[in-house]
Amino acid sequence: MIWKVWFMDEELISIYWTWEYKKLSEFEKKKLSYLECCQIIYIYASSEWIFYLFLARILLKYKIWSPEYNFILREQIEEYRHQDMFSRTLEILKSKHTEIWGFWKWTMKWEALNVLPKYFYILQVVIEIISGDFWWKCTKNKEVFKLVRDVSEIHDLEEWRHIAFAQIMLDKYFKNSGFFGKTLWGWFVFFDILFINHHYIKLENFKKLWVKNYKELYKISKNNWKDSKLKNFDSKRWRDFCNRYGFITWGNKWAFKWFLGFYK
């Protein structure tokens, strides 16, 4: 029964809109949707892990019962619930995702414990806008497995409160930023997007399709997402966010264009 449904909107599959994708059987397409769906949910679960570590670190910097303290406390509780929701979803789906390497786990932990809050809030908003942009099509597509649609909708509703709070903090931190600061913080955005895509598109997923040209499909997928605004996050919400703080300058615009496909 599992291969009779889609696990995410077909247009979100990494090699969609390519000739090689059209040659796959419907079984292989739906299996790939399952494998990549599990992989991206795992990435979000990992992101939640570093975020509530960050929240625990900064909570006591605020006076108890202050608006910031109360919001961060509730946000931390929500992030634990999200982690539990994602973990249970992967268990129900009997996920075959690929684990993040130890080096990346160490890097994420270091960021959560050491990066200044104003920089970390950038990383938070980046990941949460990515999750919103990536899954909004899934929530509307009735052919997508209902569990995935429900989880996506629940997560998106709660994340918008977090985004709103983070933007209040970012408005405070970056109100009078100069060119150098905006360019530097734009690089934080750039590398965060690369990190998500690096771990979302995995060679192992194509191996599990049991097709002979799995290496070729993997190479195609690494370039294909640049041509789709659904995958490279070149959406109105993304542009509004970057324009709000001027994060894309002539000092980093070339990287967004060449490596991410922005501003074509």
N, C-alpha and C positions, 0 to 999 in steps of 0.2 A: 504493500500500500504506500510506503514512504516515497517511492519514485513517481507517484501519480500526482504530486503537488510540487509547486515551486516554493523555495525557501527564502527567496528575495525577488524583487522585481527583476525581470529578465534583463532590462537595460543596465542594471548595476553589475552584471557579471563582467569580469575583467576583460574577456575577449569578445564581448558583444560588438556588433557592427563590423565584424571582420569576416572575410571569406572562409577562413578556417573554422569559425564558429558555426557558420551555416552548414558545414559538412558534418558536424556532430549529429548523432542521433538524438531524439528527444530524451531518451533515457540518460545519455551522457550530459546533455544540457542541464537537466534537472539535478543530476548528481553533482555537477559542478556548482550549481546554485546552493546545494546543501553544504558542500565543503567550504565554499567561500563565505557563506553565511555564518557557519560555526567559527571560522577564523576571525571574522570581524567582530563577532560578539565576544570572543576571547580577548581581542585587543581592547575593547571597551571595558571589559572586566578588569584588565590589567591597569588601565588608566584610572579607574575608580580606586584601585588599591593605592596608587601613589597620591591620589588627591586627598583621601581621608587621612593619610599620613601627614600631608602638608597641613590640613586643617587642625589636626591634633597639636601640631607644633606651634601654630600661631594663636590658638584659642585664648590662652592665658595672657596674651599681650594686651587684651582688651579688658576693660573693667567689667566685672560680673553684672549681668542684667542690662548692660548697655545694648543699644540696637545691634551693633556689630557682633557682640558676644552672643546674643540670643539667636541671630541669624546663622552664624557659623556653627553654633551648637546643633541647630535643627538641620542644617545642611550636612553636617557630619553624620547624623543619624540616617538621613536619606541616602547618603553615599554607601553606608553599610548595607542598607536594604537593597540598593541597586546591585551591589556586589553579590548579595545572596540571590537576587532575581536572575542575574546573568549566569551564575554558577549552576543554579537549578535548571535553567533553560538548557545549558550545555549538557547537563546530566540526562535530561529527558530526551534530547536529540541524539544521545550517545555519540557525542562529538569526537571527531578524529582530527582535531586541530593540531597545529605545530606550535610547540612551546617557544616562548621568547628565550633567547640565549642568556646565559648567566651574566655576560658583559652588559647587555642591555638592561637587565634587572638591576644590576649594581648601579648603572647610570641613572635609572629612574629613581632609585632610592636616594642617591646622592642629591639629585635635583630637589626632591621633596623635602630633604632635611637642610639644604644649604642655599638654594636659590632665593634671592630676595623676593618677598611677597608680590611686589609689583610685576616682576617678571613671570612669576608662577601664575598670576591671574591671567596673563596673556595666554599661557599654555592651556589653562583651563577653558577659556572661551574658545580657543582654536578647536580643541577636541570636542567641545559640546556643540559648536556650529557644524563641525564635520558630521557628528552623529545625527543632528537634525536634518541636514541636507541629504545624507545618505539614505535615511530610512523613511523620509516622508512619502516617497512613492510606494513603499511597501505597505504602509498603513492604508492606502487608498486602493490597493490592488487585491481584490477578493480571491484571486487565484493563489496568493501567497498563504502559506500555512498559518492558521489562525494564531497559534502560540506566538509566532514571530511578530505578527501584526500587533497583538496585544502588548507584548513586551516593548515594542518600538513606541507605541502610543503612550504607554505609562511613563517610559523614560523621558520622552520628549516633553511631555507636559510639566514634569518636575524640573527638567533641566532649564527651562526658560526662566524660572525664578532665579536659578543660580547665575545664568547669563546676565540677567538684569542687575543682580547684586554686584557681580564682577565688573560690569561696565561702570557702575557708580564708583567703585574703587579705582578703576582705570582712568576715569574722568578726573579724579582727584590727583592721581600720580602723574598723568601725562598732559595736564592742562597747559603747561608752558614748556613743552619739550622742544628742543632745537633739532636741526637737521641730523646731527650725529646720533642723538638719542633715538629718533624715529627710525633711522636706517638700521641701527643696532637691534632695536626691538622687532623690526621687520624681519631680520634674520632669524629671530626666535620663531616667528610664524612659519617661515620658509622651512626650517629644519624639522619643525613639528609635523608639517604635512608630509615631508619626505619619510619621517619615521613611521607614520601611520601606513603609508603606501608600501613601504618596504616590508612590513610585517603582514599586510593584508594579502599581497600577491606572493604566493609561495610555490616553489617548484614541486613540493610534495603533493599539492592538490592535483596537479596535472598527472603526476605518476599514478595517483589513485583512480584516474579515469581508465587506466589500462589501454591507452592508445599509444601507437608506436612513435608518434611525433610529439610526445609530451614536452620535450626540451624546446622545440620550435614554438609550441603554444605558449610556453612560459615567457620566451623572449618577446613574442608578440604582445602578451598581456602587459609587460613592463613599459611598453611604449603606447599602447592603445588608450590607457586611461587619460593621457595628456590631451587626447582629441575629444574627450567627452566632458562637458561641464558638470555632469552628474558625478564624475569620478575625480576630477581635479579640483573640485570645490570652488570653481569659478562662477559662483552664483550671486544673486543680488544681495543676499544676506552677507556673503563673504565680502563683496565689494563695499557694502555699507560699513561693515566693521573696519576694514582696512582704511577706508577714506575718512572715517570718523577720527582716527588717530594719526593719519598720514604715515602709516607703517611702510607703504611702498613708495620709495623715492628713486631718483635716478641712480643712487648708490647700490640698490638691490633689485631694481625692476628687471634688469637683464636676466637675473637668476629665475625670477618668477616666470618670465617668458620662455626661456630656453628649457628649463628643467620641469616646470609645472604646466606649461601651455597657456598661461594667462596672457591677456592682451595680444592675442593673435590678430 
